[in-house]
Structure formats: C-alpha cells, structure tokens
Amino acid sequence: MIPVLRFRLFDMPVTVRGSFLVIAAFIGLTGARQDFSFAIAWVAIIFFSILIHELGHAVTARMFGSEVAIELNGLGGLTRWTAPDGELTPGRRALVAAAGSATGLLFGGLVWLVASRLGPYPPLTSFVLDRLIYLNVFWGLLNWVPIRPLDGGHLLQSFLERFVPQRADMIATIVFTGTAAGAVAIAIWQDRILIAILAGWVLLSEFSAGGERRPSPGFPTLTYDEPADPDEPDDVVSEPFDAGDPADTGETDH
C-alpha cells in the first residue's frame, strides 16, 4: 500500500503506510466503546507505541554506524538498517534486537511513574495513560518471547551464533517451533483467536522454512539483513502488534 505520510525524526526517515492506519483505526473503533474520541486516541496510542519501539532499534543500530529507516505498515513496524563496515557481531545484533522492547518498557515505566503522582484525570486522559502503559509494558515483555519473528527470537539466534555457532540454526528451530506451538495452544485456551492465528502462521513458517533463518514472506517480521551494497538499506524489521485489551503484534531477522 502506498505511503500516506513521510517525515524525518532525529534525522531518520519514517514512512507510514495506509495499511497501518487502516488496521489501527479498526482496532480503535472496535475497542473504544463506540466513542469516536476514544477511537482516535487508540490510533494515536498505537502509532506512538510502535514508533517508540522502532526508534529503540533504529537508534541502537545507528550507534553502530548503520544507515536506518523506519516504516509503519500492516500489523506493526519495521526498521531497515545496514552494516556499512561489514556484518555486525552477534552481540551487537542482540543489542539492536533487545533495544526496541527495552525502549518501550522504559517509556511505559516513565508514563506510569509520572501518571501515578498526578491526577485524578478525566476519562479520556485516564484511558490514554492506562493504554500507553499497558501496550508498551505488555508488548515489550511479549516481544522477548523466543519466537523467530519477535525480538526474543533474534536475541536467542544471536546468542546461539555467539556461543554455539555450528548448532545455532538447529537449536533455534527447535526452540522456535516449540514456543510457537505452545503459543497456539495457550491462545486457543484463552480464546484469543487473532493471537492463535498469528502463532499458527509462525508455526507453519517454521515447518516450511526447514530450519532456514528467514521467515516466510508476507508475515510481519523484525528482520536485520546486512546487504551486499552498504549504501542501500535492506529490509529488516516488521513486528506484529496486537493491541491487546481491547486490542496487541513482529520480529528481528529485525
């Protein structure tokens, strides 16, 4: 889908696709008590929460000399980056992968710290603060689960490549498949159909990939690639975002 918004943030290009706004609006309309002002607030909450998460990845990658670009699309976001001086070490890739959720957790914690010391708030303000805390903390923790599209999958892959490089792909595939299968079972048990579908898609991707590192095309992932041409940022990160209650989300290859 064509971009509907382009801007630069901290000198990093950001692109917002129409698909992202459509899905964010759908989540807002279905989860905001049929109140238009709450629906608009949901769209803003999702936008800023995902953007903050992607900024964590992008700023960290840029600290290591990478060219970066952020895109919000579909179910989440992606950060494109290059490694101009050669492939980043597993340790640095792990830091880039962890930085997104860490930034969201820090932001959510700061919102809670400030909000708990002020107030009381009118209903809309209270709604915004509660959802900002929930989405950033919940998604930050969820995104560290060791499933290949999520940050936790990339963290595990990086650690394995650092300590057991010859068996990294085999061990990662076993862990990712087991975790995805467990996520499907828990989501069905909890009657979270959207999460069950996403986890099932991940599970099928693991089976079809045959142990390859790159997830199946079309599924939102957070993926880091070191392109052959260091002047051209390659594709990288997309993360599913499930806006939880009433709403959630991707990955690192991000």
N, C-alpha and C positions, 0 to 999 in steps of 0.2 A: 504494500500500500504506500502511496506517495507521502512524503513528509508534509506535515501541516505546520511545523514550527522548527526553526533553526536559530540557535543563538550560541554564544560563547560564554563559558563560565570558568573563571580562573584561567583564561586563555586556552580552554579546551573546548572543541566543538561538540555541541549537543544537538541531536536530531530527535524530534518527537513524531512518530508515525500515527496516522489516523487510526490504525487498529488498536493502538494503546488507549487512545481517548475513548473509542467506542466501548472497549471492554471495561475500562474504568467507569464510564458512565452507566453501563449495565449493572455493575456491582453497586454503584451508588444508588441507582433507582430501586434495586431490589433489596437493599439493606438499610435504607434510610427512612423507614416508617412512612413512605409515600410523601415525605416532606421535601419540597424542591430545594430549600436552603441546605438541608442535611445532605441531600444527594450531591450538590455542588461541593460541599465540604468533603465528602468521601472522595470525590475525584481529586481534589487538592491534596488530601492526605496521602492517597496512593501515589500521586505524582511526586511529591516531595520525599516520601519514604523510599521509593525506588531510586530516585535521583541521588539521595544521600548515600544509599548503599553503593551505587555505581561510582560515585565520587571517591569512596574509600578505595575501590580497586584502582581507579584511574590515577589518583594522586600518588598511591604507592608505586604503581608501575612507572610513573613519570620520574619518581625519585631515583629509579634505577636506570634512567636515561632513555626510556621508551617514549615513542610518539603514541598518543592516546586519542580516542574519540568515543563519545558516549551516545548510545541510541536507546530510546524507549519505544518498544513495539510489542504488539500482541499481549501476551500474558506477563510481560516483565521488561527487563532491560538487558543491554549488553554493553560491554566495554571492549573496544578494539585496541590492540596495542602491538607494538613491535619491540624487538630486542636489537637495537642497531649495532651493538658491539658483539653480537653472537647470542646464542641461546642462553637464557637466564638459568642459573643453577637451580636445582630442586628446592633449595632453601629459600631463595628469593621468590620463586613461583609460589611456594607455600605462603609466604608473607602477603603476596598480592591476593591470593585466594582468600586468606583469612581477613583481609583488611575491610572487605565490604560489610560483612556481618559485624565485625568489631566496631566499625563506624556507626552502624545502625544501633547497636546496643548502647554505645556511648551517648548517642543523640537521645534515644529513648530514656536513658537514665537521667540525663540532664533535664529533659522535659518533666519527668516525674519529680525531680528534686525541686525545680522551680515551682511547679504546679502545687506541690504539697505544702508549700509555705505561703501561698497566696490564696485568693478566693474568699468566699464562695463565688461561683461562676454562674452566668446564665446558661440555660440548657445547651445552646449551640456551642458555646465555648467549652463547656464541660465535655460534650461529645467529641470535639476535635482533640482535646488534650488526652482523653481516655484512649481514643483510637490511635493517636500518634504513639503513645506509649506501648499499646498492645501490639501494633503492627511491627514496630521497629524491634521490640524485645522478642516477640514470638517468632517473627520471621528470621531474626538474627540467629536465634538458637536452632530453629528448624533447619536453617541453611547449612549448619555444620554437621547434619546427619550424613554419614558416609555413603551417599548415592552419587553416581557419576555426574549427573548434571548439576548437582549442588556444590557449593564451596567445600563442603566436607569431603566430597568425592575427590576434588582436586588436591585438598590437603593430604588425604591418605595416599593418593597417587604420588605426590611429591616426596612424602616421607619414605615410601617404599622404594622409589627410584634412588633416594639418597642412601638407604641402608641395605636394601636387597635388590639391586637393580636388575639382576638376571631373572628374578622371580616376581618382579613388581606387577606386571600385567596379569599374571595368573592369580596372584593373591588378591589383587584389586577386583578382578572379575568375580571371584568367589564372594568377596565381601559385598560388592555392589548388588549382585544377584540376590543374595540372602537378605540384604537390607530392603531392597525393593519388594521382594516377596512378602516380607514382614509388614511393610508399609501398606501393601494392598490388603492384607488380612485385617490389620488394625483399622484401616479406613472403612472397610465394609462393615466391621463390627460396630464402629462408631457412626455408621450411616452417613459418612462423608463421601458422597458419590464422586464429586469433582476430584478430590484427592485420590480416590481409588482409581479413577480413570487415568490420571497423570502418572501415578505409581505403576499402574499396569502397562502404560506406554513405555516407561523406563525399563520395566522388566522385559518386555518384548524386544526393546532395543538392545539389551544386554545379550539376549539369546541370538538375535540376528547379527550382532556385531562379531560374534565368535571370538571375543576377547580383544578386539581392536579398541584403541583408545577413543576414537571419535564416535560420539553418539549418532543415532540415525538422524538424517536431515529432516527438518521440519519441526522437530521438538525443541522447545526453548531451552537453550543451554548457556552456561557460562563457560566460554572456551578461550584459552590463550594459545595462539599459534605464533611461532616465530617464522615470518615469511621469508622467502628467498630474497626478495627485494626489500632491504631495510628502509627504503624511503616510502613504502606503501603500507599503511596499517592494514593488517589482515584480520579476518574475523575471529571473534573471540567470545564474547560473553553474553549469554542470554539467560535469564532466570525466570522460571515460572513464579507468579506471585498470586497466592490465594489469599484474598483479603479477609479471610477468617470469619469472625463472628460480627456482623453478618457476612462478612467476607470470607483469603491469603494472597504463590509461587511459585529457577533456574539453575545455573552450573558454571564450573570453570574447566575447559579442555585446552573457560573463564577460568 
